[in-house]
Amino acid sequence: MKYKSSPWSWVPTLYFAEGVPYVAVMTISLILYKRLGLSNADITLYTSWLYLPWVIKPLWSPFVDMILTKRWWVVTMQLLIGASLSGIAFTIPGPLWLEGTLCFFWLMAFFSATHDIAADGFYMLALSDHEQAFFVGIRSTFYRIATIFSAGLLVGLAGALQVLTRSIRYSWSLVFYLVAGLFVALWLYHSWVLPTKEREEGRVNCETLSSFLQGFLETLKTFFQKPQVWAGLCFMLFYRMPEGLLSKVAALFLVDAPHNGGLGLSDGEYGLVQGTLGVIGLTLGGILGGVCASRDGLKRWLWPMVIAITLPDLVYVYLSYALPSSLSLVSICVFLEQFGYGFGFSAYMLYLIYYSQGEHKTSHYALCTAFMALSMMLPGLFAGALQEAVGYPVFFVIVVASCLLTYVVTAMLRIDPEFGKKHNTDN
């Protein structure tokens, strides 16, 4: 089927629009609240709850299929994300900044999760199978560009504006107004350029709601009846336990003042180290992980990936005790940790695909991603409080000790040696 708009005109911008709000909710919010004086315990508690929309996303994703078109959901969510960003920008300088920003971050998280559902669905319905395969790398690349833009450029811009405005609140407010304007532009652009025709495959008629609910319950039932279900669930929940503890506190450690035990990076330095070099390391590690697994299979590379996702956590133990002043040294450490995480995370994503094989594989994979979000949400709820109780050095030692859990749940798995190899990918 031919469409008026070339996929090149909308696939890159669609996945750029998918990445920006997620990074704003999960990463930029951490730096914002730290600069506004919130404690680490409160920051990690409040922002970890923002994972909830991605945890429960499979519960409402079928309704996006039933009501209106994916195109409508995409452009509407982009407009609502822009409105949420404006709300954050408006409330930052005000007296109710905490309540206001959390409210709009919460709304943006739901709009962003819904946008993810609609964008991925639209991608599959508006493109042929060949086009989907061709553009899969393009969409991933622009999602990473969105990550660098958000966690790197925008955080750095907030630091630069702070020098000009002499105000933390107004500098961050201006940044969020800028991103709000960007999303209004994306809304206008996609309202014009997105194809207006979608294939009707997979659409659910509202009149079949009862049969749909019955099918949903059957999907849940078969999900929990799979072989090695308990081993699989434990792996999904605990493989990333160390990263769930580390991710938010590591960002706070990088920008925290030296008298609090942090490295004291400026917003610009953080944007370079974590938001740019860290994301590049994460991307390269993920690419290498995918190449290795496709050549030799998941089982062959499972344990090297486990080592890669756990051992580099030691760099934060070193950084927290040594507190180096060299930005180059800090950058190398963050790059290595993120590269290892990207390589090791490949095993996690491949296992979700492996577990989802068989009947209802699409729905089962969506449920797996819910457990993936939950695995980051739960440790994050108490990570900041734990860090404040023991200090950064001991906290990072605890993170490394928790890596033992990653090894335990991995040892429980039984994986087909042929899974993931190139000749087996189409089976």
Residue, then its C-alpha position, 0 to 999 in steps of 0.5 A: m500500500k502506498y501512502k502520500s507521506s514518505p516514512w522518512s518524513w515522520v518516522p524520525t520525528l515520531y520516535f524523537a517525540e517518543g523519547v523526549p517526554y520519557v527522559a524528561v520524566m525519568t531523568i530531567s526531573l531528578i536534576l530539577y528537584k535536586r537543584l530546587g533543594l529536595s532531599n534524595a529520599d524525596i526525589t527518588l520516592y516521588t520520581s519512582w512512582l512516575y514509572l507506574p504508567w509504564v507498569i500498567k500500560p498493558l492494561w489500557s493499551p487495548f483500549v487505544d486499539m478500540i477507540l479512534t485511530k492510532r494517528w488520532w492518539v499520536v497527535t492528541m498525546q503530543l498536544l497534551i504532552g506539550a500542555s503538561l510541559s507548559g504546566i511544569a514550566f508555569t509552576i516551577p517559579g510559584p509557591l506550590w512548585l513541588e505539588g504543581t510539577l509533580c502533578f504535571f509530571w504525573l500527567m505527562a507520564f500517562f500521556s507519554a506511555t499512551h503515546d508509546i502505545a499509539a506510536d508503536g501501533f501506528y508504525m506497524l499499521a502504516l508501514s509494510d513489513h519490509e518498511q518496518a524492518f528497514f526503519v527499525g534502526i532509524r527509530s532506535t537512532f532517533y530515540r537515542i538522539a532524543t535522549i542526548f537532546s533531553a539529558g544532555l543539551l537541555v540540562g546543559l542549557a538550564g545551567a547556561l541560562q542560570v548564569l544569565t538569569r541568576s535564578i535556578r527556577y526561572s532557568w528551568s522554567l524557560v527550558f520547559y517552556l522551550v520543550a513545550g513549544l517544541f511539542v506544539a511544533l511536533w503536534l502541528y507537523h505530525s497533524w499534517v505529515l502523518p499518513t491518514k490511512e492505517r491498515e485495519e489489522g488488529r483493530v478491536n470493535c467496541e461491540t466485541l468488548s465482552s469477547f475482548l475481556q475474555g481474551f485478555l483474561e486468557t492472555l493473563k492465564t497463559f502468561f502465568q502458565k508458561p514453563q519456568v514461570w517463577a524463574g522468569l518472573c524472578f529474572m524480570l524483577f531482580y536482574r536489574m535490581p542493582e541498576g534500579l538502586l543505582s540509576k537515580v542515586a548515581a545521577l544525584f551523586l554526580v551533581d550533589a555538592p562535595h560537602n554532601g559527598g557528591l562530585g559537584l558537577s554543574d548542569g553543563e558538565y552533567g549534560l556532557v558526562q551522563g546525558t551525552l557520553g553516557v548515552i553514547g556508551l549505553t547505545l554502543g553497548g546495546i549494539l554490541g550486545g545485539v551483534c554478539a547474541s545474533r551471532d552465537g545465541l543468547k545462551r552463549w553470551l548470557w553470563p558475559m552479559v551478566i558480568a558486564i551489567t554488574l561489574p562496572d558498578l564498581v566505578y561508583v564505589y571508586l568515585s564515591y571514595a576518591l571524589p576525583s576532580s578530573l572531569s575526564l576521569v569521571s567521564i570515562c567511569v560513567f562511559l564504562e558503566q553505561f557501556g556495560y549496562g547497555f551490553g548486559f541489558s541486551a540479555y534482559m531484552l532478549y529474554l523477554i522476547y524468549y519468554s513471550q514466544g508462542e501464542h499471544k506473544t505480542s500481549h505477553y511481551a507487553l506484560c513482560t515490559a510491565f514487569m521491566a518497568l516495575s523492576m526499576m520502580l520498586p528499588g527506586l522508591f527507597a534508594g534515596a532514603l537508603q543513601e541518606a541513611v548510609g552515605y554515598p560510599v556505603f550505598f554504592v557498596i550495597v549496590v555492588a553486593s546486590c549484584l549477587l541477586t542478578y547472578v542467582v536469578t540468572a542461574m535459575l534460567r533454562i534457555d534454548p542454545e539456538f535462541g537468538k542465532k541468526h538462522n533461528t530468528d524467523n522461527 
